[in-house]
Amino acid sequence: MKLSYTDKALRGTIYALLTILAFVTFYPFWNSFVISFNSGSDTALGGITFWPRDFTLQNYEIVFKDKQIFSAYFITIMRTVLGTALSMFFTALFAYGLSKKGILLKKFYTLFAIFTMFFNGGLIPYFIIVYSLNLYNTFFFLILHGMVSVYNMIIFRTFFTQLPDGIEESARIDGCSNFGVFFRIVLPVSGPVLATLGLFTAVFLWNDWFIPAVFINDQNLVPLQTLLVQIINAGTTANLLNNLNSYAQSAVSQTVTVKALQMATMMVATLPILVVYPFLQRYFVKGVLIGSLKE
């Protein structure tokens, strides 16, 4: 079909606006990436845009000399993996129960769960509860916090209600219990929604810095993003430099700046979760449309 002049102009304008939007969105990340590979003293002169002017790996060498980086990596990875797995399991189990007909007080439980999405007791009462349960400053709390997401539960429930009744009926005829149907039938066919919501949960847990900053006081339990916030603080950066050996301190005084270290640390904290996206991207189109169509 041949496009008119007006259609071509409109399409060109849309492409131009999308290109500008993509550039504005991506450039700050790319510039930070470039600065992390550029000499700090050269970066201080300005003019670093798309490519490193004085390429160096010294920023990353100094960052990885801090042993707490590896500890924070371990805590973040464990929290993301365990937290995502447990969140998907308990949220899906909760949603599966609410998707069944004839459940006693089903509407009450649904409204009660939705109520928590809009209202909460506030940070101070939450802190008091966490402290009174001896969960303050524990790794278990990092996993327990936000284990059941009401928003994800609603998406799970919508997906489960669209499953054909014949699938579960045939499984029950074969002798499956409720848990057997859930584990052997429901979860295996829920790949797209599990992958989509699992990735969203993993990204949230990986990027969450505020909750650990409030409820974790032990530096050995601090996740990577919280450590990054601390490193951005000038006082913490100074402490980081003081822990380096004499060679590293000499290098810092000559070529490395606080900004260069901040950019390198930010890349170390951000790149791993970005690598995961391409492998699960094929589930997005189907996963995010769950509930929009009904057969």
Phi and psi in degrees as GROMACS dihedral restraints (atoms count N, CA, C in turn):
[ dihedral_restraints ]
;  ai    aj    ak    al  type     phi  dphi    fc
    3     4     5     6     1   -79.7    20    10
    4     5     6     7     1   130.6    20    10
    6     7     8     9     1   -86.1    20    10
    7     8     9    10     1   144.6    20    10
    9    10    11    12     1   -76.5    20    10
   10    11    12    13     1   169.7    20    10
   12    13    14    15     1   -61.7    20    10
   13    14    15    16     1   -38.8    20    10
   15    16    17    18     1   -65.3    20    10
   16    17    18    19     1   -42.9    20    10
   18    19    20    21     1   -63.6    20    10
   19    20    21    22     1   -41.2    20    10
   21    22    23    24     1   -64.3    20    10
   22    23    24    25     1   -41.5    20    10
   24    25    26    27     1   -64.8    20    10
   25    26    27    28     1   -41.6    20    10
   27    28    29    30     1   -65.4    20    10
   28    29    30    31     1   -43.3    20    10
   30    31    32    33     1   -64.4    20    10
   31    32    33    34     1   -41.2    20    10
   33    34    35    36     1   -63.2    20    10
   34    35    36    37     1   -39.0    20    10
   36    37    38    39     1   -64.8    20    10
   37    38    39    40     1   -41.8    20    10
   39    40    41    42     1   -62.8    20    10
   40    41    42    43     1   -45.9    20    10
   42    43    44    45     1   -62.2    20    10
   43    44    45    46     1   -39.3    20    10
   45    46    47    48     1   -65.2    20    10
   46    47    48    49     1   -43.5    20    10
   48    49    50    51     1   -65.6    20    10
   49    50    51    52     1   -39.8    20    10
   51    52    53    54     1   -67.1    20    10
   52    53    54    55     1   -36.8    20    10
   54    55    56    57     1   -64.7    20    10
   55    56    57    58     1   -44.0    20    10
   57    58    59    60     1   -63.1    20    10
   58    59    60    61     1   -43.1    20    10
   60    61    62    63     1   -62.6    20    10
   61    62    63    64     1   -42.1    20    10
   63    64    65    66     1   -64.1    20    10
   64    65    66    67     1   -40.4    20    10
   66    67    68    69     1   -65.7    20    10
   67    68    69    70     1   -45.5    20    10
   69    70    71    72     1   -63.0    20    10
   70    71    72    73     1   -33.7    20    10
   72    73    74    75     1   -75.5    20    10
   73    74    75    76     1   -41.0    20    10
   75    76    77    78     1   -87.0    20    10
   76    77    78    79     1   -29.7    20    10
   78    79    80    81     1   -60.3    20    10
   79    80    81    82     1   -44.6    20    10
   81    82    83    84     1   -57.6    20    10
   82    83    84    85     1   -38.3    20    10
   84    85    86    87     1   -67.0    20    10
   85    86    87    88     1   -43.9    20    10
   87    88    89    90     1   -64.5    20    10
   88    89    90    91     1   -39.7    20    10
   90    91    92    93     1   -64.6    20    10
   91    92    93    94     1   -39.1    20    10
   93    94    95    96     1   -64.8    20    10
   94    95    96    97     1   -39.1    20    10
   96    97    98    99     1   -62.1    20    10
   97    98    99   100     1   -43.1    20    10
   99   100   101   102     1   -65.2    20    10
  100   101   102   103     1   -44.7    20    10
  102   103   104   105     1   -62.3    20    10
  103   104   105   106     1   -34.3    20    10
  105   106   107   108     1   -65.5    20    10
  106   107   108   109     1   -22.6    20    10
  108   109   110   111     1  -103.2    20    10
  109   110   111   112     1     9.1    20    10
  111   112   113   114     1  -109.9    20    10
  112   113   114   115     1   149.1    20    10
  114   115   116   117     1   -59.2    20    10
  115   116   117   118     1   133.6    20    10
  117   118   119   120     1   -62.1    20    10
  118   119   120   121     1   -40.8    20    10
  120   121   122   123     1   -65.4    20    10
  121   122   123   124     1   -34.6    20    10
  123   124   125   126     1   -73.7    20    10
  124   125   126   127     1   -36.7    20    10
  126   127   128   129     1   -62.2    20    10
  127   128   129   130     1   -35.3    20    10
  129   130   131   132     1   -62.9    20    10
  130   131   132   133     1   -20.2    20    10
  132   133   134   135     1   -76.8    20    10
  133   134   135   136     1   -17.0    20    10
  135   136   137   138     1    88.0    20    10
  136   137   138   139     1   172.5    20    10
  138   139   140   141     1    89.1    20    10
  139   140   141   142     1     4.7    20    10
  141   142   143   144     1   -83.0    20    10
  142   143   144   145     1   117.7    20    10
  144   145   146   147     1  -121.5    20    10
  145   146   147   148     1   -77.3    20    10
  147   148   149   150     1  -105.9    20    10
  148   149   150   151     1   -21.9    20    10
  150   151   152   153     1  -138.3    20    10
  151   152   153   154     1   149.4    20    10
  153   154   155   156     1   -65.3    20    10
  154   155   156   157     1   135.0    20    10
  156   157   158   159     1   -88.7    20    10
  157   158   159   160     1   -31.9    20    10
  159   160   161   162     1  -133.5    20    10
  160   161   162   163     1    83.5    20    10
  162   163   164   165     1   -63.3    20    10
  163   164   165   166     1   137.0    20    10
  165   166   167   168     1  -157.4    20    10
  166   167   168   169     1   151.2    20    10
  168   169   170   171     1  -104.8    20    10
  169   170   171   172     1     7.3    20    10
  171   172   173   174     1   -65.5    20    10
  172   173   174   175     1   -32.7    20    10
  174   175   176   177     1   -59.6    20    10
  175   176   177   178     1   -45.1    20    10
  177   178   179   180     1   -71.5    20    10
  178   179   180   181     1   -35.6    20    10
  180   181   182   183     1   -60.2    20    10
  181   182   183   184     1   -42.5    20    10
  183   184   185   186     1   -70.7    20    10
  184   185   186   187     1   -39.5    20    10
  186   187   188   189     1   -61.0    20    10
  187   188   189   190     1   -43.6    20    10
  189   190   191   192     1   -78.4    20    10
  190   191   192   193     1    -5.2    20    10
  192   193   194   195     1   -75.1    20    10
  193   194   195   196     1   -17.6    20    10
  195   196   197   198     1   -83.0    20    10
  196   197   198   199     1   113.2    20    10
  198   199   200   201     1   -64.2    20    10
  199   200   201   202     1   -22.7    20    10
  201   202   203   204     1   -67.5    20    10
  202   203   204   205     1   -23.3    20    10
  204   205   206   207     1   -59.1    20    10
  205   206   207   208     1   -45.3    20    10
  207   208   209   210     1   -68.9    20    10
  208   209   210   211     1   -38.2    20    10
  210   211   212   213     1   -63.0    20    10
  211   212   213   214     1   -43.2    20    10
  213   214   215   216     1   -66.0    20    10
  214   215   216   217     1   -36.7    20    10
  216   217   218   219     1   -60.9    20    10
  217   218   219   220     1   -46.4    20    10
  219   220   221   222     1   -62.0    20    10
  220   221   222   223     1   -45.5    20    10
  222   223   224   225     1   -62.0    20    10
  223   224   225   226     1   -43.4    20    10
  225   226   227   228     1   -66.0    20    10
  226   227   228   229     1   -43.4    20    10
  228   229   230   231     1   -64.9    20    10
  229   230   231   232     1   -45.2    20    10
  231   232   233   234     1   -63.6    20    10
  232   233   234   235     1   -42.1    20    10
  234   235   236   237     1   -65.1    20    10
  235   236   237   238     1   -41.3    20    10
  237   238   239   240     1   -67.2    20    10
  238   239   240   241     1   -45.7    20    10
  240   241   242   243     1   -68.1    20    10
  241   242   243   244     1   -54.6    20    10
  243   244   245   246     1   -66.4    20    10
  244   245   246   247     1   -43.4    20    10
  246   247   248   249     1   -63.0    20    10
  247   248   249   250     1   -41.4    20    10
  249   250   251   252     1   -67.0    20    10
  250   251   252   253     1   -45.0    20    10
  252   253   254   255     1   -62.2    20    10
  253   254   255   256     1   -47.0    20    10
  255   256   257   258     1   -69.1    20    10
  256   257   258   259     1   -37.1    20    10
  258   259   260   261     1   -64.6    20    10
  259   260   261   262     1   -43.2    20    10
  261   262   263   264     1   -64.4    20    10
  262   263   264   265     1   -40.1    20    10
  264   265   266   267     1   -66.1    20    10
  265   266   267   268     1   -54.1    20    10
  267   268   269   270     1   -71.0    20    10
  268   269   270   271     1   -36.0    20    10
  270   271   272   273     1   -67.1    20    10
  271   272   273   274     1   -43.6    20    10
  273   274   275   276     1   -65.7    20    10
  274   275   276   277     1   -38.3    20    10
  276   277   278   279     1   -64.6    20    10
  277   278   279   280     1   -43.0    20    10
  279   280   281   282     1   -62.6    20    10
  280   281   282   283     1   -45.0    20    10
  282   283   284   285     1   -66.6    20    10
  283   284   285   286     1   -36.6    20    10
  285   286   287   288     1   -64.1    20    10
  286   287   288   289     1   -40.3    20    10
  288   289   290   291     1   -63.8    20    10
  289   290   291   292     1   -40.7    20    10
  291   292   293   294     1   -76.1    20    10
  292   293   294   295     1   -12.6    20    10
  294   295   296   297     1   -85.4    20    10
  295   296   297   298     1   -11.2    20    10
  297   298   299   300     1   -85.8    20    10
  298   299   300   301     1   145.0    20    10
  300   301   302   303     1   -80.9    20    10
  301   302   303   304     1   148.2    20    10
  303   304   305   306     1    83.5    20    10
  304   305   306   307     1     9.8    20    10
  306   307   308   309     1   -74.3    20    10
  307   308   309   310     1   129.9    20    10
  309   310   311   312     1   -65.6    20    10
  310   311   312   313     1   131.2    20    10
  312   313   314   315     1    59.1    20    10
  313   314   315   316     1    32.3    20    10
  315   316   317   318     1   -60.7    20    10
  316   317   318   319     1   -45.6    20    10
  318   319   320   321     1   -64.9    20    10
  319   320   321   322     1   -37.6    20    10
  321   322   323   324     1   -63.0    20    10
  322   323   324   325     1   -47.3    20    10
  324   325   326   327     1   -62.4    20    10
  325   326   327   328     1   -39.1    20    10
  327   328   329   330     1   -64.7    20    10
  328   329   330   331     1   -48.4    20    10
  330   331   332   333     1   -65.2    20    10
  331   332   333   334     1   -37.1    20    10
  333   334   335   336     1   -64.2    20    10
  334   335   336   337     1   -40.2    20    10
  336   337   338   339     1   -67.8    20    10
  337   338   339   340     1   -43.1    20    10
  339   340   341   342     1   -65.4    20    10
  340   341   342   343     1   -33.8    20    10
  342   343   344   345     1   -57.8    20    10
  343   344   345   346     1   -36.9    20    10
  345   346   347   348     1   -69.8    20    10
  346   347   348   349     1   -16.1    20    10
  348   349   350   351     1   -72.3    20    10
  349   350   351   352     1   -26.3    20    10
  351   352   353   354     1  -109.1    20    10
  352   353   354   355     1   -22.0    20    10
  354   355   356   357     1  -133.5    20    10
  355   356   357   358     1   139.9    20    10
  357   358   359   360     1  -147.2    20    10
  358   359   360   361     1   169.0    20    10
  360   361   362   363     1   -78.9    20    10
  361   362   363   364     1    -8.4    20    10
  363   364   365   366     1    98.7    20    10
  364   365   366   367     1   168.3    20    10
  366   367   368   369     1   -70.1    20    10
  367   368   369   370     1   -41.5    20    10
  369   370   371   372     1   -65.4    20    10
  370   371   372   373     1   -49.2    20    10
  372   373   374   375     1   -59.6    20    10
  373   374   375   376     1   -37.6    20    10
  375   376   377   378     1   -63.7    20    10
  376   377   378   379     1   -42.3    20    10
  378   379   380   381     1   -61.3    20    10
  379   380   381   382     1   -42.3    20    10
  381   382   383   384     1   -63.4    20    10
  382   383   384   385     1   -41.0    20    10
  384   385   386   387     1   -65.4    20    10
  385   386   387   388     1   -46.4    20    10
  387   388   389   390     1   -60.6    20    10
  388   389   390   391     1   -42.7    20    10
  390   391   392   393     1   -67.4    20    10
  391   392   393   394     1   -40.3    20    10
  393   394   395   396     1   -69.6    20    10
  394   395   396   397     1   -24.5    20    10
  396   397   398   399     1   -89.7    20    10
  397   398   399   400     1     7.1    20    10
  399   400   401   402     1    60.7    20    10
  400   401   402   403     1    32.4    20    10
  402   403   404   405     1   -99.9    20    10
  403   404   405   406     1    -8.9    20    10
  405   406   407   408     1   -65.3    20    10
  406   407   408   409     1   135.1    20    10
  408   409   410   411     1    63.0    20    10
  409   410   411   412     1    40.0    20    10
  411   412   413   414     1  -129.1    20    10
  412   413   414   415     1   149.7    20    10
  414   415   416   417     1   -68.2    20    10
  415   416   417   418     1   -31.3    20    10
  417   418   419   420     1   -60.4    20    10
  418   419   420   421     1   -35.7    20    10
  420   421   422   423     1   -64.8    20    10
  421   422   423   424     1   -36.4    20    10
  423   424   425   426     1   -60.3    20    10
  424   425   426   427     1   -31.3    20    10
  426   427   428   429     1   -84.7    20    10
  427   428   429   430     1   -38.2    20    10
  429   430   431   432     1   -69.5    20    10
  430   431   432   433     1   -35.4    20    10
  432   433   434   435     1   -62.0    20    10
  433   434   435   436     1   124.9    20    10
  435   436   437   438     1    68.9    20    10
  436   437   438   439     1    26.3    20    10
  438   439   440   441     1   -64.3    20    10
  439   440   441   442     1   -36.6    20    10
  441   442   443   444     1  -111.1    20    10
  442   443   444   445     1   116.8    20    10
  444   445   446   447     1  -101.0    20    10
  445   446   447   448     1   122.3    20    10
  447   448   449   450     1   -66.8    20    10
  448   449   450   451     1   -38.8    20    10
  450   451   452   453     1   -61.1    20    10
  451   452   453   454     1   -46.7    20    10
  453   454   455   456     1   -65.7    20    10
  454   455   456   457     1   -34.4    20    10
  456   457   458   459     1   -61.3    20    10
  457   458   459   460     1   -41.0    20    10
  459   460   461   462     1   -63.9    20    10
  460   461   462   463     1   -40.6    20    10
  462   463   464   465     1   -66.3    20    10
  463   464   465   466     1   -43.8    20    10
  465   466   467   468     1   -58.5    20    10
  466   467   468   469     1   -47.1    20    10
  468   469   470   471     1   -61.6    20    10
  469   470   471   472     1   -41.3    20    10
  471   472   473   474     1   -62.0    20    10
  472   473   474   475     1   -40.8    20    10
  474   475   476   477     1   -66.0    20    10
  475   476   477   478     1   -43.3    20    10
  477   478   479   480     1   -65.5    20    10
  478   479   480   481     1   -35.7    20    10
  480   481   482   483     1   -68.7    20    10
  481   482   483   484     1   -19.1    20    10
  483   484   485   486     1   -88.5    20    10
  484   485   486   487     1    -7.3    20    10
  486   487   488   489     1   -70.8    20    10
  487   488   489   490     1   138.8    20    10
  489   490   491   492     1   -61.0    20    10
  490   491   492   493     1   137.3    20    10
  492   493   494   495     1   -64.6    20    10
  493   494   495   496     1   -26.5    20    10
  495   496   497   498     1   -64.2    20    10
  496   497   498   499     1   -28.4    20    10
  498   499   500   501     1   -64.2    20    10
  499   500   501   502     1   -48.2    20    10
  501   502   503   504     1   -71.4    20    10
  502   503   504   505     1   -36.7    20    10
  504   505   506   507     1   -63.4    20    10
  505   506   507   508     1   -41.1    20    10
  507   508   509   510     1   -66.1    20    10
  508   509   510   511     1   -35.7    20    10
  510   511   512   513     1   -67.8    20    10
  511   512   513   514     1   -38.1    20    10
  513   514   515   516     1   -68.8    20    10
  514   515   516   517     1   -34.4    20    10
  516   517   518   519     1   -63.1    20    10
  517   518   519   520     1   -34.5    20    10
  519   520   521   522     1   -78.0    20    10
  520   521   522   523     1    -0.9    20    10
  522   523   524   525     1   100.6    20    10
  523   524   525   526     1    11.9    20    10
  525   526   527   528     1   -75.0    20    10
  526   527   528   529     1   139.3    20    10
  528   529   530   531     1   -83.3    20    10
  529   530   531   532     1  -177.2    20    10
  531   532   533   534     1   -61.4    20    10
  532   533   534   535     1   -43.4    20    10
  534   535   536   537     1   -68.1    20    10
  535   536   537   538     1   -34.8    20    10
  537   538   539   540     1   -64.5    20    10
  538   539   540   541     1   -41.3    20    10
  540   541   542   543     1   -64.2    20    10
  541   542   543   544     1   -40.7    20    10
  543   544   545   546     1   -65.8    20    10
  544   545   546   547     1   -46.4    20    10
  546   547   548   549     1   -80.0    20    10
  547   548   549   550     1   -35.8    20    10
  549   550   551   552     1   -93.9    20    10
  550   551   552   553     1   -24.0    20    10
  552   553   554   555     1  -115.4    20    10
  553   554   555   556     1   -54.2    20    10
  555   556   557   558     1   -70.2    20    10
  556   557   558   559     1   -52.9    20    10
  558   559   560   561     1   -62.2    20    10
  559   560   561   562     1   -43.5    20    10
  561   562   563   564     1   -60.5    20    10
  562   563   564   565     1   -30.0    20    10
  564   565   566   567     1   -91.9    20    10
  565   566   567   568     1     3.8    20    10
  567   568   569   570     1  -102.8    20    10
  568   569   570   571     1    26.0    20    10
  570   571   572   573     1   -55.0    20    10
  571   572   573   574     1   -49.8    20    10
  573   574   575   576     1   -60.9    20    10
  574   575   576   577     1   -44.8    20    10
  576   577   578   579     1   -71.7    20    10
  577   578   579   580     1   -34.9    20    10
  579   580   581   582     1   -65.1    20    10
  580   581   582   583     1   -43.1    20    10
  582   583   584   585     1   -66.3    20    10
  583   584   585   586     1   -42.6    20    10
  585   586   587   588     1   -67.6    20    10
  586   587   588   589     1   -54.3    20    10
  588   589   590   591     1   -69.0    20    10
  589   590   591   592     1   -31.5    20    10
  591   592   593   594     1   -64.1    20    10
  592   593   594   595     1   -40.3    20    10
  594   595   596   597     1   -68.3    20    10
  595   596   597   598     1   -41.2    20    10
  597   598   599   600     1   -61.2    20    10
  598   599   600   601     1   -41.5    20    10
  600   601   602   603     1   -66.9    20    10
  601   602   603   604     1   -42.3    20    10
  603   604   605   606     1   -63.1    20    10
  604   605   606   607     1   -41.2    20    10
  606   607   608   609     1   -64.0    20    10
  607   608   609   610     1   -40.7    20    10
  609   610   611   612     1   -62.7    20    10
  610   611   612   613     1   -46.2    20    10
  612   613   614   615     1   -66.7    20    10
  613   614   615   616     1   -37.7    20    10
  615   616   617   618     1   -66.5    20    10
  616   617   618   619     1   -39.0    20    10
  618   619   620   621     1   -90.4    20    10
  619   620   621   622     1    -9.7    20    10
  621   622   623   624     1   -69.9    20    10
  622   623   624   625     1   121.6    20    10
  624   625   626   627     1  -120.8    20    10
  625   626   627   628     1   -24.7    20    10
  627   628   629   630     1   -70.1    20    10
  628   629   630   631     1   -48.2    20    10
  630   631   632   633     1   -60.6    20    10
  631   632   633   634     1   -48.0    20    10
  633   634   635   636     1   -62.1    20    10
  634   635   636   637     1   -33.5    20    10
  636   637   638   639     1   -64.9    20    10
  637   638   639   640     1   -29.4    20    10
  639   640   641   642     1   -88.7    20    10
  640   641   642   643     1   -40.0    20    10
  642   643   644   645     1  -106.5    20    10
  643   644   645   646     1    -2.6    20    10
  645   646   647   648     1  -120.1    20    10
  646   647   648   649     1   123.3    20    10
  648   649   650   651     1  -111.9    20    10
  649   650   651   652     1   -16.9    20    10
  651   652   653   654     1   -83.7    20    10
  652   653   654   655     1   120.7    20    10
  654   655   656   657     1   -63.6    20    10
  655   656   657   658     1   -22.7    20    10
  657   658   659   660     1   -74.2    20    10
  658   659   660   661     1   -12.5    20    10
  660   661   662   663     1  -109.9    20    10
  661   662   663   664     1     4.4    20    10
  663   664   665   666     1   -74.8    20    10
  664   665   666   667     1   125.7    20    10
  666   667   668   669     1   -71.1    20    10
  667   668   669   670     1   172.4    20    10
  669   670   671   672     1   -64.8    20    10
  670   671   672   673     1   -44.0    20    10
  672   673   674   675     1   -67.2    20    10
  673   674   675   676     1   -36.5    20    10
  675   676   677   678     1   -66.3    20    10
  676   677   678   679     1   -39.1    20    10
  678   679   680   681     1   -63.6    20    10
  679   680   681   682     1   -37.2    20    10
  681   682   683   684     1   -62.5    20    10
  682   683   684   685     1   -42.3    20    10
  684   685   686   687     1   -62.1    20    10
  685   686   687   688     1   -38.9    20    10
  687   688   689   690     1   -66.6    20    10
  688   689   690   691     1   -38.3    20    10
  690   691   692   693     1   -69.0    20    10
  691   692   693   694     1   -33.4    20    10
  693   694   695   696     1   -62.2    20    10
  694   695   696   697     1   -29.1    20    10
  696   697   698   699     1   -67.3    20    10
  697   698   699   700     1   133.1    20    10
  699   700   701   702     1   -62.7    20    10
  700   701   702   703     1   -37.8    20    10
  702   703   704   705     1   -65.0    20    10
  703   704   705   706     1   -40.9    20    10
  705   706   707   708     1   -69.2    20    10
  706   707   708   709     1   -35.6    20    10
  708   709   710   711     1   -63.3    20    10
  709   710   711   712     1   -39.6    20    10
  711   712   713   714     1   -63.0    20    10
  712   713   714   715     1   -40.2    20    10
  714   715   716   717     1   -63.7    20    10
  715   716   717   718     1   -36.9    20    10
  717   718   719   720     1   -62.6    20    10
  718   719   720   721     1   -44.5    20    10
  720   721   722   723     1   -67.3    20    10
  721   722   723   724     1   -33.6    20    10
  723   724   725   726     1   -67.2    20    10
  724   725   726   727     1   -24.2    20    10
  726   727   728   729     1   -83.1    20    10
  727   728   729   730     1    -7.8    20    10
  729   730   731   732     1   -79.9    20    10
  730   731   732   733     1   160.7    20    10
  732   733   734   735     1   -74.8    20    10
  733   734   735   736     1   174.2    20    10
  735   736   737   738     1   -62.8    20    10
  736   737   738   739     1   -36.1    20    10
  738   739   740   741     1   -62.9    20    10
  739   740   741   742     1   -45.4    20    10
  741   742   743   744     1   -64.6    20    10
  742   743   744   745     1   -40.8    20    10
  744   745   746   747     1   -62.4    20    10
  745   746   747   748     1   -38.4    20    10
  747   748   749   750     1   -66.0    20    10
  748   749   750   751     1   -39.9    20    10
  750   751   752   753     1   -65.6    20    10
  751   752   753   754     1   -39.9    20    10
  753   754   755   756     1   -62.0    20    10
  754   755   756   757     1   -43.1    20    10
  756   757   758   759     1   -66.0    20    10
  757   758   759   760     1   -20.8    20    10
  759   760   761   762     1   -99.6    20    10
  760   761   762   763     1   -46.8    20    10
  762   763   764   765     1  -125.5    20    10
  763   764   765   766     1   -21.6    20    10
  765   766   767   768     1  -102.9    20    10
  766   767   768   769     1   140.1    20    10
  768   769   770   771     1  -118.7    20    10
  769   770   771   772     1   167.1    20    10
  771   772   773   774     1   -61.3    20    10
  772   773   774   775     1   -39.8    20    10
  774   775   776   777     1   -62.6    20    10
  775   776   777   778     1   -41.2    20    10
  777   778   779   780     1   -62.8    20    10
  778   779   780   781     1   -40.7    20    10
  780   781   782   783     1   -66.1    20    10
  781   782   783   784     1   -38.4    20    10
  783   784   785   786     1   -63.1    20    10
  784   785   786   787     1   -44.0    20    10
  786   787   788   789     1   -65.5    20    10
  787   788   789   790     1   -41.0    20    10
  789   790   791   792     1   -64.4    20    10
  790   791   792   793     1   -42.9    20    10
  792   793   794   795     1   -65.1    20    10
  793   794   795   796     1   -38.7    20    10
  795   796   797   798     1   -62.7    20    10
  796   797   798   799     1   -40.8    20    10
  798   799   800   801     1   -65.5    20    10
  799   800   801   802     1   -40.9    20    10
  801   802   803   804     1   -61.0    20    10
  802   803   804   805     1   -35.9    20    10
  804   805   806   807     1   -81.6    20    10
  805   806   807   808     1   -22.9    20    10
  807   808   809   810     1  -100.6    20    10
  808   809   810   811     1   -40.2    20    10
  810   811   812   813     1   -59.0    20    10
  811   812   813   814     1   -40.1    20    10
  813   814   815   816     1   -57.7    20    10
  814   815   816   817     1   -42.5    20    10
  816   817   818   819     1   -71.9    20    10
  817   818   819   820     1   -27.0    20    10
  819   820   821   822     1   -68.8    20    10
  820   821   822   823     1   -30.9    20    10
  822   823   824   825     1   -67.0    20    10
  823   824   825   826     1   -26.4    20    10
  825   826   827   828     1   -72.5    20    10
  826   827   828   829     1   -31.5    20    10
  828   829   830   831     1   -55.4    20    10
  829   830   831   832     1   -48.4    20    10
  831   832   833   834     1   -59.6    20    10
  832   833   834   835     1   -28.9    20    10
  834   835   836   837     1   -76.5    20    10
  835   836   837   838     1   -22.9    20    10
  837   838   839   840     1  -111.8    20    10
  838   839   840   841     1     5.2    20    10
  840   841   842   843     1   -65.0    20    10
  841   842   843   844     1   -31.6    20    10
  843   844   845   846     1   -66.5    20    10
  844   845   846   847     1   -18.1    20    10
  846   847   848   849     1   -85.1    20    10
  847   848   849   850     1   -13.6    20    10
  849   850   851   852     1   -64.3    20    10
  850   851   852   853     1   -49.1    20    10
  852   853   854   855     1   -58.7    20    10
  853   854   855   856     1   -44.8    20    10
  855   856   857   858     1   -75.0    20    10
  856   857   858   859     1   -37.9    20    10
  858   859   860   861     1   -69.3    20    10
  859   860   861   862     1   -43.8    20    10
  861   862   863   864     1   -75.2    20    10
  862   863   864   865     1   -14.8    20    10
  864   865   866   867     1   -93.8    20    10
  865   866   867   868     1     4.3    20    10
  867   868   869   870     1   -61.5    20    10
  868   869   870   871     1   126.2    20    10
  870   871   872   873     1    97.5    20    10
  871   872   873   874     1   -14.6    20    10
  873   874   875   876     1   -81.9    20    10
  874   875   876   877     1   -23.4    20    10
  876   877   878   879     1  -122.3    20    10
  877   878   879   880     1   147.7    20    10
  879   880   881   882     1  -135.6    20    10
  880   881   882   883     1   129.6    20    10
